[in-house]
Amino acid sequence: MMSQGEIEALTLAMEKAARNLEVNIMLDIVRRIKANLDIEKSMTSSADYQVNVLRQMGYSDDYIKKQIQIYLKASDEEVDRLYNQTTANIYGKYEDTYDSMGKKQTPFGKHPDIQATVAAAVTQTKGTFQNISQTLGFTRIVNGKRQFLPTAKFFQKSLDEAILGVTTGAFSYDVALKKVIQDMTRSGLRTVEYASGRTYRVDSASRTALMTGFRQVIGHINEQLADDLDTDTYEVSYHIGARPTHQPWQGRVYPYKELQSVCGLGTVTGLCGANCYHWYEPFVPGISVRNYTDEELEDMVARENETTPYYGKEYNTYQALQYQRKMELTMRKYRQDIKLMKEGSLNELEIMGAKARYNQTMNEYVRFSKTMKLPEQRDRIYMDGLGRISTKIAKKSEKLSEMKLSIPQEVVKKAKLNQDIEAKINQALKKLEKEYIIYLDSIEGEKLNGHDFFLTGAYLDKDGVLKHGIVFDYSIDYNKLEERIRAKHSDGYFAEKNYEDCIAHEIAHIIPFQNCTTATEYMNMVQKIKGQYVPGISKYADRTKDGRECLAEAFVRYRNGERIPDEARKLIEKYILPWRRK
């Protein structure tokens, strides 16, 4: 009986070829846009620009064709290997069963019905791969709707928008190219069914194409074996983390009709359907031995359905595996971001941000897997063809040194900060910046409601880029503020007792959200953290009952070496410590 791991391994080589195709096309687009943006600076007319674009598109088209040929060569080899060699091995496993029943098994290569089925499946599957290779592109969100653009059109449209934006001064080279990269990595290289309009990532479409034909061949072989062995019963495999609808029937023995009526064989959502890793094989009563009894199956499923808490949410085995897969997909995206940003020579700060997001997700993946007692499956992350991606956060370069955190003089004057207060706050910012990677984009000021010393939050700049800022309240007398802070600390209302603690509190409102790249991602994270209230950190946090304030107040106490509830420490470990400098 094939295990889930063995079934997944059947398509690994093909998925790797698809991901190589994906990243090579992405890299090509980045190179072409970078070249055109550089050349555009010296262009004297729109005609020059159009000539260059046509030339670049010609080169790109030739390159993409070569990459597709590599992909198709790999697909041909995998189809031949899987549909002949692997199926022959599966068929040959039953030789002993034939012998025990006094029967002679026809050799795989000489079985006319099976060979006809294999030949038909090979032809059909290779045709599917040809269709995939001829309908490649990316999706973008246009007016709130997802739109598929063939590769050449995506390149042309992205290049035109980038050139227009940079030449008019609407946004910088970094912003222009970053947008193209984000469009590509969020979408992934896709293939489209023009009849239905549905699109699929190339690696997923490749896996489906290969497995669809393979399962047709194996289904025919199973029926042929069962007929030869005078049985109409089949055993279905069991695997850990099966989806809830598959749990009731996995691991059991059924006649063929019940494979269809009970297990859903032949349907998209049933046995051997989309993303199903169950298997079935002929079962000969009196000779075959079941892998699990009904009692063992019920006990295993019951244990899998027990839940384990993780930061306020309960996960059973199926849900935990799904979350693992989601994080693996996210990390593959971040790895592509890093590779493409380097290829496009984006500024170091952007690349540092991508590395930090990758590191944070990897740390989360390790913690989650350990808590759920699941093995890490890093092969899923590294099978993207990118090799080793360095995630070392570089020391600040001269370019980055210009972005040191400090209060702008305009804010110093309007907030009426004396030199001592200005120095204390700037020193706090500098100290925190040495301890953590911080993306603080602005320090501004305005008149607030008089209750907030500082206000921290995210905003979209004119280019739609998500940024983070701190606002000083001009209504506050900062020269007397530290006395008020100490008084509130004394009665347990605040965790803070000085300016450094206040700045640490505000930075704790920024760090957890540095992984967000869109307003939607930011608001989703806000709601997620907001709901994780932990009592007993400070009277202020207890009054708000807001997980964000709990996290910020707990972070202050954590830095000062004070005791905090275990749940608050877990929040810090999850949302803040991944950004700590090594």
HELIX and SHEET records of a PDB file:
HELIX    1   1 GLN A    4  ALA A    9  1                                   6    
HELIX    2   2 LEU A   12  GLU A   40  1                                  29    
HELIX    3   3 SER A   46  ASP A   80  1                                  35    
HELIX    4   4 ARG A   81  THR A   86  3                                   6    
HELIX    5   5 THR A   87  GLY A   92  1                                   6    
HELIX    6   6 GLU A   95  SER A  100  1                                   6    
HELIX    7   7 PHE A  108  LYS A  110  5                                   3    
HELIX    8   8 PRO A  112  SER A  133  1                                  22    
HELIX    9   9 THR A  151  THR A  167  1                                  17    
HELIX   10  10 TYR A  173  SER A  187  1                                  15    
HELIX   11  11 VAL A  202  ASP A  228  1                                  27    
HELIX   12  12 TYR A  256  SER A  261  1                                   6    
HELIX   13  13 ASP A  294  GLU A  304  1                                  11    
HELIX   14  14 THR A  317  GLU A  343  1                                  27    
HELIX   15  15 GLU A  348  MET A  372  1                                  25    
HELIX   16  16 ASP A  379  TYR A  382  1                                   4    
HELIX   17  17 GLU A  398  SER A  401  1                                   4    
HELIX   18  18 GLN A  409  LYS A  414  1                                   6    
HELIX   19  19 GLN A  419  GLU A  435  1                                  17    
HELIX   20  20 TYR A  478  SER A  490  1                                  13    
HELIX   21  21 TYR A  499  ILE A  507  1                                   9    
HELIX   22  22 ILE A  511  PHE A  513  5                                   3    
HELIX   23  23 ALA A  519  LYS A  530  1                                  12    
HELIX   24  24 LYS A  539  THR A  544  1                                   6    
HELIX   25  25 GLY A  547  ARG A  559  1                                  13    
HELIX   26  26 ASP A  566  TYR A  575  1                                  10    
HELIX   27  27 LEU A  577  TRP A  579  5                                   3    
SHEET    1   A 4 LYS A 145  PRO A 150  0                                        
SHEET    2   A 4 LEU A 136  VAL A 142 -1                                        
SHEET    3   A 4 ARG A 190  VAL A 192 -1                                        
SHEET    4   A 4 THR A 199  ARG A 201 -1                                        
SHEET    1   B 3 VAL A 253  PRO A 255  0                                        
SHEET    2   B 3 THR A 233  VAL A 236 -1                                        
SHEET    3   B 3 TYR A 280  PRO A 282 -1                                        
SHEET    1   C 2 THR A 308  TYR A 310  0                                        
SHEET    2   C 2 LYS A 313  TYR A 315 -1                                        
SHEET    1   D 3 SER A 442  GLU A 446  0                                        
SHEET    2   D 3 LEU A 466  ASP A 473  1                                        
SHEET    3   D 3 PHE A 454  LEU A 460 -1                                        
END                                                                             
